Amino acid sequence: MISIFISPYDRELDECLNSQNELEEKLDAERKRKNALFAKMESFYTDRFKESYFKSREGKIGQISYVYAKEGKLFVHLYFLEITANSKLIKKYNNIELFGKEMEKLTELTEAEYQGEFFAYVNKRIRIVETE
């Protein structure tokens, strides 16, 4: 029979493994907390921006649908109105980062301002399409 010696590192390894398990439990709890905070932030910003009208610096107009989180960042799901070559009005959906440069290019509009911008945009775009 072979005699197996007890390593002088056994106790230290057990302590290390126990510490690692505790840290993994804490990390898991923090991940859950982070996900809960992102869910609350999505809800907060969606409540704030949902159905908000806007105009871009380029003259495009549209409306925000909701805010969502992806890979640790918040994004806004919105559409820009566009008129096709055969004069159809379509909503072109897009996602932009909530705190990004593209969001800075948008100006929030009231419903009345949006209606005025809508008719101006449609009239202008239809004239451009008709002349093409």
NORDA-V317821 format. One record per run of one state. SS is the DSSP state (2 for helix, 1 for strand, 0 for the rest). FROM is the first residue (numbers start at 1). LEN is the number of residues. If there is no record, write none. Layout:
<<SS FROM LEN> <SS FROM LEN>>
//
This chain:
<<0 1 9> <2 10 40> <0 50 3> <1 53 4> <0 57 4> <1 61 10> <0 71 2> <1 73 11> <0 84 5> <1 89 9> <0 98 3> <2 101 4> <0 105 1> <1 106 4> <0 110 1> <2 111 21> <0 132 1>>
//
